[in-house]
Amino acid sequence: DTTRLPIPLTLNSLRLPMHPLTHHQTPFPTRTYASPNPPDSPPHLARTPSKISHKTLAVARGNFFPVMEVTGLVGGSASLPCDVSHPPEDSIYLLLWFTDHLTTPIYRLDERWLGGGRERLWSNEEVLGSRATLEVRSSPALLRVNLLTLADQGLYTCRVDFKLQPTKTTRVKLTVVVPPKSVSVLVGEVGGGGQTVKGVVGPYQEGDLVTLTCIAHGGLPRPSVVWFKDTHLLDSYMESQSGTLWNSIAAPPPLLSPNITFINTNNNNNHNNNMKNDNNAILPEAPLTTTITAPSGSLSIASGKSEAKTVEPYNTVTLGPLTRNDLKLLLTCEASNNNLTLPTSLVVMVDMNLPPLSVVIRAPDLPLTAGRSTKLYVR
């Protein structure tokens, strides 16, 4: 029998592909247009929602796209790259920039047919204002943001729709750096009541031990502090990584079994260390000062009124015993948290009082005579 009969094929347990984004458009909808679709508009750009849902945005912001890192200085500028490469016969239809905390674009380039007075270039006034410009002819395209603030720091997503080829997505992490404002040199250790010095330290004697502490003021992220001896690295270990924190609390009288919880917040690894005081003692009516050795950060007290003090980054170096060769030794304290600016530094010179190595009295040329003055030369 040569008659061909159709044979039904039954498929069970259908599954979606493991990587649905590999060969498909990224599921980013575009903004809604009240006017009809532009002529020759690709189907994937036709009348889609004006906002991106948090669920859709989470998919695009997952592990599907690598994250590029860009660093800029506060008050300066940064260029955020966006992949817009395409064949010569293709062209950009829509380019959108997003931040992680918003589901609506912060910057838009729209090359489609524009109706109803819609602008080709647009930026979010609250986020960027007039601080951003787009260089789309470069490869990659660059969104240049000027007058950077700490609020600009975060993750950015650039999404590009083309006339022919699939959508492209670029992820950028922008870090805004605040350089350290200044450094100071303290004689002794932090908390030891030492004097702040500039220019010259000393004078010291032979055999003395000299302890100097370099403290960095300001800066985000926290700067590293190092010591140089002349031009050679002397000390890069920062005692502030495991420094001493202190806090005071006004204790009402009498305070019996206070069970106070001390909380140390570490700025480097963002974890809290809680310690309880279970003393069964009656404390006098006076501010209670606690001293705790802990990682750098700030210390707060969970009971009563507290006055927390933040530990600034510092590095303590001890020299000695000093020798005659250390006279006029130059020590440089440097603080840095980026490679875009020169380190903030301060140079101090070691001064010393040195005893003479030997004393020689030169004999007079003529014999000494009673009643007459004679000059003797000592060297």
C-alpha positions as CSV (number, residue, x, y, z in Angstrom):
1,D,0.0,0.0,0.0
2,T,1.6,3.2,-1.2
3,T,-0.9,5.4,0.7
4,R,0.9,7.7,3.2
5,L,-1.0,8.1,6.5
6,P,-0.1,10.8,9.1
7,I,1.4,9.4,12.2
8,P,0.8,11.4,15.4
9,L,3.8,12.4,17.4
10,T,3.2,13.0,21.2
11,L,5.8,15.1,23.2
12,N,5.7,14.8,26.9
13,S,7.5,16.8,29.7
14,L,8.3,19.8,27.5
15,R,11.0,22.0,29.0
16,L,12.4,25.5,28.3
17,P,16.0,25.6,27.1
18,M,18.6,25.9,29.8
19,H,19.8,29.3,28.5
20,P,16.9,31.0,26.9
21,L,18.7,34.3,26.5
22,T,21.5,32.8,24.4
23,H,19.7,32.9,21.1
24,H,16.8,35.3,21.9
25,Q,16.2,38.9,22.5
26,T,17.0,40.2,26.0
27,P,13.5,40.5,27.7
28,F,13.8,44.3,28.0
29,P,10.6,46.1,26.9
30,T,10.8,49.6,25.6
31,R,8.8,52.7,26.3
32,T,5.2,53.1,25.1
33,Y,4.4,55.4,22.2
34,A,0.9,56.8,21.8
35,S,1.4,57.3,18.0
36,P,1.4,54.3,15.5
37,N,4.6,52.3,15.2
38,P,7.3,54.0,13.1
39,P,7.7,52.8,9.5
40,D,10.0,49.8,9.2
41,S,10.0,49.5,13.0
42,P,11.2,46.0,14.1
43,P,8.5,43.9,15.7
44,H,10.4,43.7,19.0
45,L,10.1,47.5,19.4
46,A,6.4,47.8,18.9
47,R,4.2,49.3,21.6
48,T,5.7,47.8,24.7
49,P,5.4,48.9,28.3
50,S,7.1,52.2,29.4
51,K,8.6,50.7,32.5
52,I,10.8,47.7,33.2
53,S,9.4,45.4,35.9
54,H,11.6,44.5,38.8
55,K,11.4,40.8,37.8
56,T,12.5,41.5,34.3
57,L,15.2,43.8,35.4
58,A,16.5,41.2,37.9
59,V,16.9,38.7,35.0
60,A,19.0,41.2,33.0
61,R,21.0,42.2,36.1
62,G,21.9,38.6,37.0
63,N,24.9,36.6,36.1
64,F,24.2,36.7,32.3
65,F,26.4,39.8,31.7
66,P,29.9,40.6,32.9
67,V,30.3,43.7,35.0
68,M,32.9,46.3,33.9
69,E,34.4,48.5,36.5
70,V,34.9,52.3,36.2
71,T,36.4,54.6,38.9
72,G,36.0,58.4,39.1
73,L,36.9,61.1,41.5
74,V,34.2,63.1,43.4
75,G,33.8,66.3,41.5
76,G,35.4,64.9,38.4
77,S,34.0,62.9,35.5
78,A,33.7,59.2,34.5
79,S,32.9,57.6,31.2
80,L,30.6,54.6,31.3
81,P,31.1,52.2,28.2
82,C,28.2,50.6,26.3
83,D,28.6,48.0,23.5
84,V,26.9,49.4,20.4
85,S,28.9,47.4,17.8
86,H,26.8,46.3,14.8
87,P,27.2,45.4,11.1
88,P,27.3,48.3,8.6
89,E,23.8,47.5,7.3
90,D,22.3,47.7,10.8
91,S,21.7,50.8,13.0
92,I,20.8,51.8,16.6
93,Y,17.1,52.3,17.2
94,L,17.1,52.8,21.0
95,L,19.7,53.2,23.6
96,L,18.8,53.2,27.3
97,W,20.8,53.6,30.5
98,F,19.4,52.4,33.9
99,T,20.6,52.3,37.5
100,D,19.9,49.4,39.8
101,H,17.6,51.4,42.1
102,L,15.3,52.7,39.3
103,T,13.2,50.8,36.8
104,T,12.9,53.7,34.5
105,P,15.7,55.0,32.3
106,I,18.0,57.8,33.4
107,Y,19.3,58.5,29.9
108,R,17.8,57.8,26.5
109,L,18.9,58.0,22.8
110,D,16.0,57.4,20.5
111,E,16.7,57.1,16.8
112,R,13.2,56.0,15.8
113,W,10.6,58.1,14.2
114,L,9.8,60.7,16.8
115,G,6.2,62.0,17.0
116,G,4.5,64.3,19.4
117,G,7.6,66.4,20.1
118,R,9.6,63.6,21.6
119,E,13.2,64.4,22.0
120,R,16.0,62.4,20.5
121,L,18.2,62.7,23.6
122,W,16.7,62.8,27.1
123,S,18.1,62.5,30.7
124,N,16.5,62.2,34.1
125,E,16.7,65.6,35.7
126,E,16.8,64.3,39.2
127,V,19.6,61.8,38.6
128,L,21.8,63.3,35.9
129,G,20.3,66.7,35.0
130,S,22.6,68.3,32.5
131,R,25.7,66.5,33.8
132,A,25.7,63.7,31.2
133,T,26.6,63.6,27.5
134,L,26.6,60.6,25.2
135,E,29.4,59.9,22.7
136,V,27.7,57.3,20.5
137,R,30.2,57.4,17.6
138,S,33.0,56.0,19.7
139,S,33.4,52.2,20.2
140,P,32.2,51.5,22.7
141,A,29.8,54.3,23.2
142,L,30.5,56.4,26.3
143,L,28.1,58.0,28.7
144,R,30.2,60.8,30.2
145,V,29.0,61.9,33.7
146,N,30.5,65.2,35.0
147,L,30.6,66.6,38.5
148,L,30.5,63.2,40.1
149,T,28.9,62.8,43.6
150,L,28.8,59.9,46.0
151,A,25.1,59.4,44.9
152,D,26.4,58.5,41.4
153,Q,28.1,55.4,42.7
154,G,26.5,52.1,41.9
155,L,25.6,49.6,39.1
156,Y,24.5,50.8,35.7
157,T,22.9,48.9,32.8
158,C,23.0,50.0,29.2
159,R,20.6,48.3,26.8
160,V,20.7,48.9,23.0
161,D,18.0,47.9,20.5
162,F,19.0,47.6,16.9
163,K,17.0,47.6,13.7
164,L,18.2,44.1,12.7
165,Q,20.4,42.3,15.3
166,P,19.4,41.3,18.8
167,T,19.5,43.6,21.8
168,K,22.9,44.1,23.6
169,T,23.3,44.7,27.3
170,T,26.3,46.2,29.1
171,R,26.8,46.3,32.9
172,V,29.0,48.8,34.5
173,K,30.0,49.3,38.2
174,L,30.9,52.9,39.0
175,T,33.0,53.7,42.1
176,V,33.3,57.3,43.2
177,V,36.4,58.0,45.2
178,V,37.0,60.7,47.8
179,P,40.7,61.2,48.2
180,P,42.1,61.6,51.8
181,K,41.8,65.3,52.8
182,S,45.1,65.4,54.8
183,V,47.5,63.5,57.0
184,S,49.0,64.4,60.3
185,V,52.0,63.0,62.3
186,L,51.6,62.3,66.0
187,V,54.5,61.7,68.4
188,G,53.7,58.4,70.2
189,E,50.7,56.1,69.7
190,V,47.0,56.9,69.2
191,G,45.4,57.7,72.5
192,G,48.7,58.3,74.2
193,G,48.3,62.1,74.4
194,G,51.2,62.8,72.0
195,Q,51.8,66.0,70.2
196,T,51.1,66.6,66.6
197,V,54.2,67.8,64.7
198,K,55.1,69.2,61.4
199,G,58.4,69.5,59.6
200,V,60.8,68.4,62.4
201,V,60.6,65.8,65.2
202,G,63.0,65.8,68.1
203,P,65.7,66.6,69.1
204,Y,66.5,63.1,70.2
205,Q,69.6,61.5,71.7
206,E,71.6,58.6,70.5
207,G,70.0,55.3,71.6
208,D,66.5,56.8,71.8
209,L,63.4,54.9,70.5
210,V,61.1,57.1,68.5
211,T,57.4,56.3,67.9
212,L,55.5,58.2,65.3
213,T,51.9,57.7,64.1
214,C,50.6,58.9,60.7
215,I,46.9,59.5,60.7
216,A,44.8,59.9,57.5
217,H,41.8,62.3,57.6
218,G,38.9,61.7,55.3
219,G,38.8,59.6,52.2
220,L,36.4,57.0,50.8
221,P,37.0,54.2,50.5
222,R,39.2,54.1,53.6
223,P,42.8,55.0,52.6
224,S,45.9,52.9,53.2
225,V,48.6,54.6,55.3
226,V,52.3,53.8,54.8
227,W,55.7,55.1,56.0
228,F,58.7,55.7,53.8
229,K,62.3,56.1,55.0
230,D,63.9,58.4,52.5
231,T,62.6,56.7,49.3
232,H,62.3,53.2,50.7
233,L,59.2,51.6,52.1
234,L,59.5,51.4,55.8
235,D,56.2,50.2,57.2
236,S,52.9,49.3,55.5
237,Y,51.1,47.6,58.4
238,M,48.2,49.7,59.6
239,E,47.5,49.3,63.3
240,S,44.1,50.8,62.8
241,Q,43.1,47.5,61.3
242,S,43.0,46.1,64.8
243,G,43.1,49.4,66.8
244,T,41.6,50.5,70.0
245,L,38.1,51.9,70.1
246,W,36.6,53.9,73.0
247,N,33.1,55.1,73.9
248,S,31.5,56.9,76.8
249,I,28.0,56.4,78.3
250,A,26.2,58.4,81.0
251,A,25.4,55.8,83.6
252,P,22.4,56.6,85.9
253,P,23.0,56.0,89.7
254,P,23.0,53.4,90.9
255,L,23.6,51.1,87.9
256,L,23.3,47.5,89.2
257,S,24.1,44.6,86.8
258,P,23.9,46.9,83.7
259,N,24.2,44.2,81.1
260,I,25.2,46.7,78.6
261,T,25.9,45.6,75.0
262,F,28.8,47.1,73.2
263,I,28.6,47.1,69.4
264,N,31.6,47.4,67.2
265,T,30.9,48.1,63.6
266,N,33.7,47.2,61.3
267,N,33.9,49.4,58.2
268,N,36.0,47.0,56.2
269,N,34.0,43.8,56.4
270,N,30.6,45.2,57.5
271,H,30.0,42.9,60.5
272,N,29.1,43.6,64.1
273,N,30.8,42.2,67.2
274,N,28.5,42.3,70.2
275,M,30.0,42.1,73.7
276,K,28.0,42.1,77.0
277,N,29.0,43.5,80.4
278,D,27.6,41.2,83.1
279,N,29.3,42.9,86.1
280,N,27.3,42.9,89.3
281,A,28.8,46.2,90.4
282,I,27.2,49.5,91.4
283,L,28.6,52.2,89.1
284,P,28.9,55.8,90.3
285,E,27.1,58.7,88.8
286,A,29.6,59.5,86.1
287,P,30.3,58.9,82.5
288,L,31.4,55.4,81.9
289,T,34.3,55.1,79.5
290,T,35.1,51.7,77.9
291,T,38.2,50.8,75.9
292,I,37.9,47.8,73.6
293,T,40.6,46.5,71.2
294,A,38.7,45.6,68.0
295,P,38.9,46.0,64.2
296,S,38.7,49.5,62.9
297,G,35.3,51.1,62.7
298,S,33.0,52.8,65.1
299,L,31.8,51.8,68.6
300,S,28.3,52.3,69.9
301,I,26.5,51.3,73.1
302,A,23.0,49.8,72.9
303,S,21.8,51.1,76.3
304,G,21.8,54.8,77.4
305,K,23.2,57.8,75.7
306,S,26.4,57.2,73.9
307,E,29.1,59.2,72.2
308,A,30.8,57.1,69.6
309,K,34.2,57.9,68.1
310,T,35.3,56.6,64.8
311,V,38.9,55.4,64.4
312,E,40.6,57.0,61.4
313,P,43.2,55.0,59.4
314,Y,46.6,55.2,61.0
315,N,50.0,53.6,60.9
316,T,52.5,53.6,63.8
317,V,56.2,53.1,63.3
318,T,59.0,52.8,65.9
319,L,62.6,53.7,65.0
320,G,65.7,53.0,67.0
321,P,67.8,52.8,68.9
322,L,68.8,55.9,67.0
323,T,72.4,56.3,65.8
324,R,74.3,59.3,64.4
325,N,73.4,58.2,60.9
326,D,69.7,59.0,61.7
327,L,70.4,62.8,62.0
328,K,68.3,64.6,59.5
329,L,66.6,61.4,58.5
330,L,63.5,62.1,56.2
331,L,60.4,60.2,57.0
332,T,57.4,60.4,54.7
333,C,53.8,59.6,55.7
334,E,51.5,58.8,52.8
335,A,47.8,58.1,52.5
336,S,46.1,56.9,49.3
337,N,42.9,55.2,48.2
338,N,43.2,55.4,44.4
339,N,45.6,55.5,41.5
340,L,44.0,58.6,39.9
341,T,45.6,61.1,42.2
342,L,49.0,61.5,44.0
343,P,49.0,60.3,47.6
344,T,48.4,62.8,50.3
345,S,51.7,63.0,52.2
346,L,53.7,64.8,54.9
347,V,57.5,64.8,55.4
348,V,59.2,65.1,58.8
349,M,62.9,65.3,59.6
350,V,64.5,63.6,62.6
351,D,66.6,66.1,64.6
352,M,69.2,64.9,67.1
353,N,71.6,66.3,69.8
354,L,74.9,64.5,69.3
355,P,77.8,64.5,71.7
356,P,81.3,65.0,70.3
357,L,83.1,61.8,69.3
358,S,86.4,63.1,70.7
359,V,88.0,66.2,72.3
360,V,91.5,67.4,71.4
361,I,93.2,70.3,73.1
362,R,96.0,71.8,70.9
363,A,99.1,72.7,72.9
364,P,100.1,76.4,72.8
365,D,102.9,77.4,70.6
366,L,104.8,79.2,73.4
367,P,105.4,78.2,77.0
368,L,102.8,79.5,79.5
369,T,103.9,82.6,81.5
370,A,102.5,83.6,84.9
371,G,100.2,86.7,84.6
372,R,99.7,86.5,80.9
373,S,96.7,85.2,79.0
374,T,97.0,82.3,76.7
375,K,94.6,81.0,74.0
376,L,93.9,77.3,73.9
377,Y,92.2,75.7,71.0
378,V,89.8,72.7,71.5
379,R,88.5,70.6,68.7
